[in-house]
Amino acid sequence: MQINNSNELQKIARKIRRRIIIMTSELQSGHYSSSLSTVDLLVALYYSELNHDPKNPNSPDRDRFILSKGHAAPALYVMLADMDYFPIDELKTFRQIGSRLEGHPKCHLLPGVDASSGSLAQGFSTSTGIALAGKFDKKDYRVFTLIGDGECQEGQIWEAAMFASHYKLDNLIAIVDRNGLQSDGPTEEVMSLGNLTDKWISFGWHVFEVDGHDMDAILGVFEKIKDIKHKPTVIIANTVKGCGIPIIENDIEYHTMPLNESELKYALECFGDC
């Protein structure tokens, strides 16, 4: 099912955010605020852009998606469940012993997870390898990978970026979740990334910048990347950590701190009945 209507996609995004909050609050664990900043991007990807089929999750011709910032697994799990890769009820098992829904995604456990991730930057390197394999195999699939801005402080990111540029991997699209915060504080205080656009350009990438919560803008960028040839593409998505719940937005204290009862009630009211 492909949806290109931004209003419909925004409704789905609210539903996804609500489920993330319910799932993580029941366990009182999980990186929910880091997940909330990614939701609009994932909804646009899965409902409008990716060539994928939940009924045939291992199709060799499918587009791949790799969540390099693996701690945002709650967003990916809820997204996959919403697309019927596995039953919605399984979300209740998140981070429990024996569950397929571990704290970070594992590809051998869950359909729809194309690569295990969690150690920052490794998912991005895996993405470049999968993209190169697609070139070798003369496949038309694309590889999308979502990385965090704090993750961009890892040297491995830039090694992989050089690799992708050198091999002209125009089937590789990286998305940077530029929410400005990481576990230790603001990214610019922990280790400044400077002009991120110029950095990616200097590594030989084509760069787009977008409001990561503007659905029309996201869809517009996805349309533009189809015309990029002979070089990889990165989308720098300016986002808000904790997006959708005003009392926790841009607040580093909620990186992992569970919502209390009144905060949870407020959060669910923010998303309404969806």
BAFI-3210 file (N, C-alpha, C; in Angstrom, 3 decimals, decimal comma, padded with zeros to 6 digits):
// residues 274
n [1|2|3|4|5|6|7|8|9|10|11|12|13|14|15|16|17|18|19|20|21|22|23|24|25|26|27|28|29|30|31|32|33|34|35|36|37|38|39|40|41|42|43|44|45|46|47|48|49|50|51|52|53|54|55|56|57|58|59|60|61|62|63|64|65|66|67|68|69|70|71|72|73|74|75|76|77|78|79|80|81|82|83|84|85|86|87|88|89|90|91|92|93|94|95|96|97|98|99|100|101|102|103|104|105|106|107|108|109|110|111|112|113|114|115|116|117|118|119|120|121|122|123|124|125|126|127|128|129|130|131|132|133|134|135|136|137|138|139|140|141|142|143|144|145|146|147|148|149|150|151|152|153|154|155|156|157|158|159|160|161|162|163|164|165|166|167|168|169|170|171|172|173|174|175|176|177|178|179|180|181|182|183|184|185|186|187|188|189|190|191|192|193|194|195|196|197|198|199|200|201|202|203|204|205|206|207|208|209|210|211|212|213|214|215|216|217|218|219|220|221|222|223|224|225|226|227|228|229|230|231|232|233|234|235|236|237|238|239|240|241|242|243|244|245|246|247|248|249|250|251|252|253|254|255|256|257|258|259|260|261|262|263|264|265|266|267|268|269|270|271|272|273|274]
n.u [000,842|000,686|000,947|000,567|-000,492|-000,068|-001,529|-002,791|-000,535|000,474|-001,470|-001,022|001,531|001,038|-000,335|001,689|003,533|002,038|001,805|004,485|004,993|003,200|004,191|006,862|006,417|004,960|006,898|008,667|011,088|013,456|014,401|012,570|012,308|014,331|013,336|010,954|011,730|012,292|010,029|008,314|009,947|010,296|007,662|007,065|008,959|008,267|005,555|005,393|007,742|009,650|010,340|008,884|007,652|005,654|004,666|006,526|009,236|011,929|012,535|014,729|014,789|013,875|013,828|016,222|016,221|018,098|018,488|020,724|021,155|020,553|019,383|016,976|015,119|012,411|010,802|011,219|010,247|007,508|006,752|007,193|005,397|003,026|002,964|002,393|004,426|004,799|002,676|000,735|000,266|002,594|004,242|003,976|005,828|008,246|011,666|011,642|012,650|013,477|012,012|011,503|011,845|014,239|016,358|017,892|017,805|017,743|018,647|018,261|016,192|013,755|011,352|011,766|013,781|016,720|019,381|021,383|021,823|023,167|025,632|027,114|027,467|028,180|026,010|025,740|028,087|027,552|025,416|026,663|028,099|026,037|024,852|026,936|027,054|024,625|025,192|027,192|025,651|023,967|021,443|018,441|017,711|017,479|019,316|018,478|019,498|019,350|020,877|022,192|022,797|024,641|025,888|027,342|029,701|031,387|034,309|034,083|031,842|032,726|034,721|033,160|031,631|033,545|034,141|031,669|031,395|033,687|033,086|030,932|028,210|025,255|022,922|022,595|021,217|021,561|020,152|020,275|019,389|018,949|018,704|020,035|020,741|022,346|023,146|024,839|024,424|023,914|024,800|026,540|027,973|029,125|030,680|031,372|029,796|030,086|029,679|027,565|026,517|028,508|030,544|029,623|029,425|032,103|033,013|032,129|029,395|025,970|023,879|020,913|018,820|016,315|013,208|012,586|010,080|008,170|005,938|005,249|007,561|009,449|008,509|008,891|011,696|012,361|011,426|013,153|015,646|015,679|016,752|019,465|022,634|025,546|026,706|026,497|023,688|022,807|020,429|019,907|018,075|016,367|015,328|013,259|013,992|011,999|009,699|006,358|005,431|005,147|006,142|008,435|010,033|013,144|014,523|017,063|016,957|015,021|016,060|016,356|014,872|012,017|008,567|006,491|003,363|001,550|002,800|002,682|-000,090|-000,543|001,003|-000,350|-002,722|-001,822|-001,638|-004,146|-007,120|-006,163]
n.v [-001,191|002,104|005,396|008,733|011,023|013,690|014,421|012,060|010,527|011,935|011,395|008,684|008,854|010,029|007,953|006,017|007,249|007,323|004,579|003,936|005,301|004,023|001,381|001,595|002,780|000,912|-000,945|000,682|001,391|001,946|003,804|006,211|008,986|009,444|007,865|009,125|011,354|010,315|009,398|010,622|010,523|007,737|006,904|008,188|006,894|004,071|003,981|005,377|005,447|003,226|000,198|-002,556|-005,578|-006,838|-009,431|-010,830|-010,662|-011,164|-010,753|-010,633|-008,380|-006,246|-002,912|-001,898|-001,151|000,217|000,673|002,498|004,026|002,269|002,312|003,547|001,610|001,163|002,790|001,614|-001,012|-000,567|000,564|-001,564|-003,449|-002,094|-002,241|-004,851|-006,782|-008,334|-009,479|-006,930|-007,239|-008,336|-006,307|-005,869|-007,446|-006,227|-005,890|-007,943|-011,028|-013,528|-012,395|-011,362|-008,759|-007,074|-004,758|-003,490|-003,769|-007,050|-008,882|-011,616|-012,357|-011,053|-010,455|-008,112|-006,623|-005,626|-005,586|-006,191|-003,867|-001,252|-000,848|002,118|003,537|001,197|000,117|001,856|001,380|-001,272|-000,795|000,418|-001,708|-003,473|-001,934|-001,841|-004,547|-004,796|-003,392|-005,059|-007,340|-006,429|-005,417|-003,516|-002,479|-000,110|001,260|002,448|004,254|005,149|007,448|008,837|012,232|012,532|010,139|010,709|011,623|009,547|008,019|005,923|006,450|008,307|006,964|005,037|006,780|007,811|005,456|004,850|007,023|006,730|004,369|005,197|004,904|005,266|004,132|004,297|005,835|007,964|009,065|011,631|011,997|014,818|015,897|017,273|016,493|014,229|011,376|012,473|015,181|018,321|017,953|019,791|020,677|018,417|017,275|019,201|019,196|020,998|022,504|020,484|019,914|020,861|019,097|016,555|017,068|017,493|014,932|013,815|013,423|013,865|016,322|016,930|019,059|019,066|019,764|017,558|016,929|017,831|016,649|016,953|018,168|016,167|014,116|015,438|015,632|012,922|012,408|013,921|012,671|010,550|011,317|011,517|010,564|008,468|009,164|008,880|009,764|012,022|012,884|015,480|015,694|017,932|017,687|017,176|016,135|013,895|014,628|015,717|015,580|018,138|018,793|017,305|017,748|018,407|018,018|016,745|015,176|013,304|011,335|008,631|008,460|007,203|008,050|009,511|008,789|010,982|012,358|010,476|010,307|012,890|012,781|010,869|012,207|014,182|012,917|012,036|010,133|007,597]
n.w [000,000|-001,002|000,063|-000,669|000,239|002,305|004,592|005,356|005,910|008,087|009,995|010,357|011,424|013,921|015,130|015,198|016,923|019,286|019,861|020,285|022,668|024,419|024,351|025,330|027,785|029,228|029,822|031,035|029,903|027,264|024,312|023,798|023,177|021,324|019,365|018,665|017,186|014,728|013,475|011,458|009,233|008,929|008,490|006,051|004,468|004,625|003,916|001,547|-000,056|-000,035|-001,786|-000,883|000,656|003,023|003,025|001,683|002,876|002,398|-000,216|-002,970|-004,503|-003,103|-001,664|000,774|004,276|006,860|010,223|011,501|013,802|016,147|018,676|018,454|018,100|019,073|017,384|014,855|015,317|015,912|013,513|011,687|012,703|012,256|009,531|009,173|009,338|011,512|014,233|015,844|018,576|019,521|020,195|022,870|024,055|024,062|024,758|026,623|028,169|025,889|023,865|020,443|019,998|020,786|022,647|020,734|017,167|015,685|012,901|012,387|013,919|013,430|010,909|008,249|009,348|008,149|008,843|011,706|014,367|016,483|017,815|017,384|014,160|012,848|011,493|009,370|007,902|007,187|005,484|003,285|002,282|001,513|-000,457|-002,350|-002,982|-004,292|-006,629|-007,742|-008,182|-010,064|-009,387|-008,876|-006,472|-003,726|-000,952|002,097|004,922|008,314|010,332|013,394|014,555|016,620|016,224|014,001|014,942|015,058|013,801|012,009|010,498|008,628|007,281|005,976|004,469|002,682|001,330|000,062|-001,661|-003,271|-004,655|-006,047|-005,196|-006,002|-005,306|-002,658|000,133|002,712|005,774|007,998|011,273|012,558|015,382|017,314|019,880|022,161|024,244|026,211|026,128|024,290|020,868|019,764|021,907|023,027|020,942|018,388|015,236|013,293|010,083|008,741|006,261|004,457|005,187|004,313|001,585|000,983|001,190|-001,077|-001,503|-002,536|-001,244|000,547|002,468|004,957|006,644|009,064|010,010|008,348|006,296|003,572|002,598|003,060|001,364|-001,028|-001,193|-001,340|-003,871|-005,418|-005,067|-006,756|-009,136|-008,851|-009,852|-009,943|-007,532|-003,949|-001,800|000,785|003,206|005,244|007,959|009,789|012,982|015,947|019,103|020,916|019,611|019,283|021,834|023,719|026,371|026,700|024,553|023,029|025,402|027,172|029,413|029,064|027,522|028,175|030,476|032,033|031,385|033,855|035,564|035,205|033,141|031,121|030,710|029,763|027,411|025,857|025,465|023,795|021,342|020,853|019,939|018,052]
ca.u [000,000|001,462|000,174|001,319|-001,217|000,656|-002,447|-002,947|000,734|000,581|-002,342|-000,301|002,656|000,513|-000,623|002,970|004,079|001,237|002,177|005,839|004,889|002,536|005,083|008,012|005,950|004,561|008,115|009,482|012,417|013,517|014,746|011,370|012,459|015,140|012,465|009,930|012,269|012,449|008,760|007,817|010,833|009,999|006,323|007,192|009,712|007,580|004,247|005,398|008,962|010,338|009,805|008,974|006,436|005,645|004,368|007,732|010,242|013,285|012,642|016,043|014,642|013,310|014,691|016,642|016,314|018,915|018,455|022,061|020,967|019,731|018,659|015,622|014,388|010,958|010,160|011,258|009,357|006,118|006,551|007,082|004,137|001,949|002,973|002,041|005,550|004,524|001,448|000,793|000,295|003,955|004,899|003,907|006,959|009,454|012,758|011,453|013,478|012,916|011,293|012,214|011,973|015,274|016,606|018,405|017,280|018,543|018,054|017,909|015,040|012,516|011,205|011,769|015,020|017,703|020,716|021,466|022,492|023,214|026,945|026,967|028,196|028,333|024,897|026,024|029,076|026,835|024,608|027,503|028,408|024,839|024,696|027,938|026,619|023,578|025,860|027,832|024,616|023,151|020,097|017,969|017,257|018,167|019,583|018,280|020,011|019,096|021,946|021,999|023,836|025,706|026,576|028,264|030,987|032,183|035,177|033,632|030,892|033,418|035,366|032,126|031,243|034,565|033,953|030,480|031,695|034,685|032,445|029,803|027,026|024,072|021,781|022,680|020,668|021,669|019,326|020,796|018,392|019,672|017,893|020,877|021,000|022,789|022,962|025,635|024,074|023,823|025,897|027,505|028,815|029,877|031,688|030,704|029,844|030,333|028,756|027,404|026,318|029,817|031,307|029,182|029,805|033,544|033,237|031,652|027,979|024,956|023,245|019,659|018,451|014,861|012,534|012,254|008,702|007,306|005,711|005,319|008,966|010,121|008,104|009,522|013,102|012,411|011,230|014,352|016,820|015,613|017,503|020,896|023,394|027,001|027,194|025,501|022,904|022,475|019,373|020,059|016,721|016,333|014,232|013,122|013,977|010,747|008,689|004,952|005,082|005,824|006,844|009,720|010,778|014,458|014,952|017,960|016,616|014,109|016,726|015,929|014,075|010,626|007,525|005,692|001,953|000,917|003,424|002,134|-001,449|-000,410|001,528|-001,402|-003,666|-001,229|-001,843|-005,567|-007,581|-005,718]
ca.v [000,000|003,340|006,599|009,950|012,149|014,051|014,427|010,669|010,103|012,572|010,633|007,448|009,215|010,214|006,607|005,371|007,878|006,867|003,191|003,950|005,731|002,963|000,227|001,856|003,126|-000,319|-001,582|001,710|001,260|002,146|005,156|006,705|010,342|009,290|007,249|010,073|012,279|009,610|008,807|011,159|010,001|006,325|006,778|008,557|005,825|002,788|004,081|006,083|005,409|001,935|-000,967|-003,655|-006,378|-007,586|-010,833|-011,421|-009,755|-011,487|-010,613|-010,104|-007,119|-005,218|-001,878|-002,195|-000,063|-000,147|001,657|002,518|004,441|001,139|002,530|003,984|000,394|001,243|003,345|000,613|-002,116|-000,146|000,750|-002,875|-004,051|-001,379|-002,709|-006,277|-007,708|-009,243|-009,035|-005,761|-007,678|-008,704|-005,119|-005,968|-008,247|-005,429|-005,977|-009,007|-012,209|-014,415|-011,643|-011,022|-007,304|-006,716|-003,323|-003,063|-004,729|-008,184|-009,281|-013,025|-012,591|-010,376|-010,108|-006,683|-006,030|-006,012|-005,711|-005,919|-002,587|-000,849|-000,211|003,261|003,645|-000,076|-000,053|002,647|000,622|-002,406|-000,270|000,640|-003,022|-003,988|-001,147|-002,305|-005,871|-004,579|-003,027|-006,270|-008,274|-005,743|-005,257|-002,121|-002,057|000,983|001,045|003,620|004,042|006,284|007,615|009,959|013,265|012,143|009,028|011,287|011,887|008,328|007,994|004,902|007,081|009,007|005,929|004,482|007,831|007,801|004,212|004,976|008,002|006,151|003,369|005,839|004,155|006,108|003,390|004,446|007,093|008,110|010,104|012,022|012,503|015,965|016,456|018,159|016,006|012,858|010,985|013,307|016,590|018,824|017,480|020,861|020,809|017,169|017,340|019,938|018,654|022,083|022,571|019,089|019,880|020,976|017,869|015,493|017,453|017,290|013,495|013,385|013,078|014,862|016,636|017,659|019,384|019,102|019,713|016,155|016,747|018,388|015,491|017,348|018,409|014,860|013,449|016,161|015,237|011,546|012,461|014,495|011,794|009,593|011,840|011,596|009,460|008,373|009,502|008,619|010,916|012,128|013,830|015,977|015,981|018,693|017,109|017,540|014,970|013,862|015,337|015,378|015,727|019,407|018,910|016,602|018,083|019,039|017,886|015,589|014,339|012,246|010,425|007,285|008,515|006,852|009,007|009,151|008,577|012,203|012,654|009,521|010,741|014,080|012,363|010,205|013,260|014,916|012,190|011,823|008,783|007,228]
ca.w [000,000|-001,078|000,392|-000,968|000,816|003,529|005,738|005,771|006,500|009,397|010,898|010,670|012,299|015,279|015,643|015,480|018,138|020,431|020,163|020,855|024,064|025,186|024,433|026,199|029,130|029,913|030,308|031,689|029,326|025,822|023,856|023,134|022,623|020,121|018,373|018,222|016,183|013,449|013,036|010,183|008,197|008,725|007,891|004,640|003,811|004,524|003,283|000,272|-000,862|-000,123|-002,486|000,087|000,742|004,289|002,771|001,098|003,454|001,951|-001,670|-003,343|-005,235|-002,223|-001,099|002,141|005,263|008,013|011,308|012,086|015,201|016,562|019,926|018,104|017,737|019,260|016,194|013,795|015,660|015,750|012,078|011,059|013,139|011,568|008,146|009,213|009,303|012,623|014,901|016,718|019,977|019,899|020,749|024,328|024,542|023,870|025,735|027,601|027,915|024,882|022,841|019,210|019,993|021,744|022,781|019,432|016,181|015,223|011,626|012,328|014,787|013,073|009,492|007,980|009,835|007,137|009,439|013,138|014,618|017,884|017,949|016,485|012,891|012,155|010,564|008,172|007,141|006,599|004,381|002,103|001,732|000,846|-001,685|-003,303|-003,428|-005,280|-007,886|-008,267|-008,614|-011,072|-008,858|-008,863|-005,150|-003,044|000,466|002,942|006,274|009,200|011,319|014,295|014,422|017,540|015,576|013,010|015,594|014,945|012,632|011,070|009,582|007,542|006,467|005,106|003,515|001,625|000,581|-000,783|-002,709|-004,171|-005,502|-006,748|-004,793|-006,139|-004,753|-001,202|000,646|004,160|006,374|009,301|012,213|013,139|016,472|018,109|021,235|022,351|025,646|027,109|026,000|022,918|020,026|019,520|023,092|023,222|019,881|017,326|013,883|012,371|008,954|008,346|004,802|003,807|005,446|003,405|000,218|000,830|001,060|-002,386|-001,463|-002,863|000,033|000,687|003,848|005,011|007,940|009,244|010,469|007,303|005,453|002,163|002,271|003,021|000,130|-002,129|-001,263|-001,839|-005,318|-006,039|-005,018|-007,859|-010,281|-008,535|-010,415|-009,828|-006,192|-002,906|-001,351|002,202|003,564|006,610|008,407|011,036|013,756|017,359|020,002|021,666|018,819|019,474|023,255|024,014|027,659|026,685|023,345|023,193|026,798|027,228|030,572|028,639|026,584|028,591|031,702|031,745|031,720|035,026|035,243|034,685|031,849|030,156|030,407|028,915|026,111|025,093|025,083|022,667|020,097|020,678|019,626|016,714]
c.u [000,881|000,548|001,045|000,638|-000,605|-000,254|-002,653|-001,681|000,921|-000,302|-001,658|000,842|002,191|000,216|000,668|003,569|003,328|001,634|003,576|005,781|004,247|003,490|006,217|007,581|005,528|005,773|008,961|010,928|012,338|013,747|013,586|011,565|013,312|014,337|011,478|010,447|012,353|011,130|008,303|008,647|010,505|008,636|006,380|007,922|008,839|006,249|004,281|006,581|009,556|009,585|009,973|007,635|006,474|005,357|005,555|008,948|011,667|013,444|013,998|015,974|014,111|014,325|015,030|016,571|017,091|018,901|019,821|022,010|020,001|018,978|017,247|014,776|012,882|010,229|010,117|010,290|007,886|005,796|006,350|005,784|002,964|001,842|002,704|003,223|005,442|003,324|001,683|000,939|001,700|004,729|004,922|005,104|008,283|010,412|012,541|012,288|012,764|012,172|012,163|012,506|012,971|015,507|017,184|018,030|018,277|017,875|017,631|016,695|013,724|012,442|011,136|012,991|016,154|019,121|020,613|022,219|022,420|024,533|027,028|027,965|028,319|027,211|025,112|027,045|028,435|026,031|025,437|027,861|027,238|024,603|025,689|027,577|025,524|024,139|026,487|026,802|023,694|021,665|019,728|017,554|018,097|018,338|019,431|018,819|019,824|020,172|021,658|023,070|024,961|026,540|027,596|029,595|031,922|033,033|034,733|032,623|031,631|034,265|034,365|031,677|032,238|034,403|032,806|030,700|032,651|034,042|031,162|028,474|025,781|022,793|021,743|022,179|020,763|020,752|019,894|019,664|019,063|018,829|018,717|021,223|021,507|022,787|023,699|025,300|023,940|025,033|026,963|028,417|029,669|031,012|031,030|030,893|030,085|029,267|028,626|027,194|027,651|030,660|030,921|029,549|031,278|033,901|032,630|030,197|027,115|024,112|021,927|019,454|016,946|014,393|012,028|010,877|007,691|007,098|005,790|006,768|009,737|009,796|008,760|010,980|013,235|012,222|012,490|015,526|016,822|016,461|019,011|021,610|024,880|027,570|026,103|024,833|022,724|021,403|019,597|018,688|016,768|015,092|014,258|013,073|012,705|009,583|007,275|004,476|005,790|006,614|008,186|010,569|012,067|014,974|015,767|017,632|015,736|014,736|016,350|015,022|012,606|009,664|006,806|004,215|001,292|001,497|002,899|000,718|-001,427|000,014|000,445|-002,477|-003,146|-001,530|-003,308|-005,906|-007,167|-005,280]
c.v [001,247|004,533|007,812|011,204|012,487|014,062|013,010|010,156|010,704|011,868|009,333|007,736|009,425|008,861|005,890|005,936|007,400|005,454|003,101|004,283|004,649|001,799|000,456|002,184|001,890|-001,023|-000,634|001,626|001,503|003,598|005,766|008,088|010,333|008,645|008,257|011,030|011,651|009,262|009,308|010,642|008,541|006,122|007,116|007,468|004,601|002,867|004,719|005,769|004,013|000,936|-002,161|-004,351|-007,197|-009,073|-011,577|-010,615|-010,019|-011,423|-010,016|-008,754|-005,981|-004,105|-002,271|-000,937|-000,563|000,998|001,655|003,025|003,457|001,324|003,067|002,806|000,483|001,784|002,324|-000,527|-001,743|000,035|-000,592|-003,580|-003,404|-001,811|-004,211|-007,209|-008,724|-008,688|-007,848|-006,173|-008,013|-007,509|-005,162|-006,730|-007,486|-005,539|-007,015|-010,227|-013,134|-013,716|-011,444|-009,525|-006,888|-005,205|-002,697|-004,137|-005,838|-008,788|-010,740|-013,345|-012,141|-010,085|-008,594|-005,967|-006,522|-006,128|-005,448|-004,614|-002,251|-000,196|000,896|003,237|002,326|-000,332|000,698|001,936|-000,581|-001,964|-000,082|-000,692|-003,623|-003,244|-001,593|-003,684|-005,759|-004,203|-004,263|-007,224|-007,693|-005,709|-003,772|-001,643|-000,895|000,638|002,379|003,298|005,312|006,333|008,840|011,012|013,024|011,007|009,533|011,719|010,677|008,362|007,001|005,449|007,636|008,057|005,344|005,509|007,913|006,592|004,349|005,943|007,418|005,174|003,877|005,117|005,039|005,382|003,458|005,828|007,071|009,239|010,389|012,613|013,602|016,594|017,257|017,696|014,572|012,574|011,888|014,791|017,013|018,375|018,550|021,110|019,574|017,083|017,956|019,278|019,744|022,146|021,170|018,943|019,921|019,716|016,774|015,811|017,174|015,808|012,933|012,968|014,223|015,081|017,378|017,953|019,585|019,189|018,284|015,878|017,357|017,294|015,825|017,550|017,093|014,138|014,113|015,789|013,814|011,504|012,954|013,519|010,773|010,029|011,886|010,354|009,619|008,875|009,194|009,918|010,868|013,190|014,225|016,459|016,682|018,280|017,600|016,259|015,015|014,485|014,798|015,496|016,981|019,451|018,180|016,964|018,820|018,998|016,607|014,667|013,161|011,320|008,971|007,303|008,228|007,975|008,550|009,109|009,811|012,588|011,730|009,924|011,944|013,683|011,733|011,194|014,047|014,250|011,864|010,366|008,447|005,762]
c.w [000,000|-000,851|000,144|-000,440|002,173|004,757|006,274|006,453|007,892|010,425|011,321|011,639|013,735|015,924|016,032|016,763|019,383|020,837|020,759|022,341|024,923|025,405|025,416|027,627|029,908|030,517|031,147|031,202|027,827|025,445|023,071|022,515|021,359|019,001|017,801|017,150|014,799|012,779|011,675|009,011|007,890|008,071|006,405|003,855|003,566|003,794|001,893|-000,628|-001,069|-000,999|-001,544|000,172|002,031|004,114|002,167|001,563|002,990|000,442|-002,040|-004,045|-004,374|-001,957|000,332|003,009|006,466|009,020|011,983|013,526|015,853|017,861|019,683|017,637|018,002|018,041|015,066|014,089|015,448|014,269|011,383|011,446|012,427|010,111|008,034|008,966|010,434|013,389|015,844|018,181|020,446|020,459|022,277|024,901|024,469|025,057|026,830|027,203|026,932|023,768|021,600|019,144|021,073|021,750|021,529|018,418|015,839|013,984|011,594|013,197|014,173|011,577|009,311|008,502|008,932|007,672|010,938|013,346|016,094|018,196|016,916|015,341|012,155|011,160|009,272|007,291|006,464|005,388|003,116|001,448|000,976|-000,463|-002,752|-003,847|-004,480|-006,640|-008,533|-008,875|-009,684|-010,673|-008,806|-007,484|-004,613|-001,569|001,195|004,329|007,096|010,277|012,184|014,098|015,424|016,966|014,550|013,627|015,503|013,674|011,576|010,069|008,371|006,702|005,474|004,063|002,369|000,714|-000,418|-001,930|-003,744|-005,152|-006,171|-006,461|-004,813|-005,722|-003,230|-000,796|002,168|004,621|007,761|010,134|013,039|014,245|017,478|019,504|021,204|023,842|026,628|027,037|024,554|022,095|019,827|020,719|023,323|022,212|018,656|015,970|012,845|011,284|008,357|006,839|004,073|004,007|004,460|001,956|-000,018|000,709|-000,221|-002,455|-001,985|-001,610|-000,156|002,170|003,895|006,457|008,110|009,799|009,487|006,258|003,966|001,731|002,165|001,723|-001,079|-002,300|-001,798|-003,352|-006,023|-006,083|-006,143|-009,048|-010,033|-009,052|-010,092|-008,497|-005,169|-002,454|000,161|002,382|005,019|007,071|009,761|011,829|015,201|018,180|020,843|020,928|019,050|020,898|023,768|025,315|027,673|025,470|023,684|024,634|026,934|028,402|030,176|027,596|026,898|029,820|031,398|032,104|032,991|034,625|034,635|033,328|030,761|029,749|029,461|027,496|025,256|024,652|023,888|021,333|019,842|020,397|018,197|016,695]
res [m|q|i|n|n|s|n|e|l|q|k|i|a|r|k|i|r|r|r|i|i|i|m|t|s|e|l|q|s|g|h|y|s|s|s|l|s|t|v|d|l|l|v|a|l|y|y|s|e|l|n|h|d|p|k|n|p|n|s|p|d|r|d|r|f|i|l|s|k|g|h|a|a|p|a|l|y|v|m|l|a|d|m|d|y|f|p|i|d|e|l|k|t|f|r|q|i|g|s|r|l|e|g|h|p|k|c|h|l|l|p|g|v|d|a|s|s|g|s|l|a|q|g|f|s|t|s|t|g|i|a|l|a|g|k|f|d|k|k|d|y|r|v|f|t|l|i|g|d|g|e|c|q|e|g|q|i|w|e|a|a|m|f|a|s|h|y|k|l|d|n|l|i|a|i|v|d|r|n|g|l|q|s|d|g|p|t|e|e|v|m|s|l|g|n|l|t|d|k|w|i|s|f|g|w|h|v|f|e|v|d|g|h|d|m|d|a|i|l|g|v|f|e|k|i|k|d|i|k|h|k|p|t|v|i|i|a|n|t|v|k|g|c|g|i|p|i|i|e|n|d|i|e|y|h|t|m|p|l|n|e|s|e|l|k|y|a|l|e|c|f|g|d|c]
***
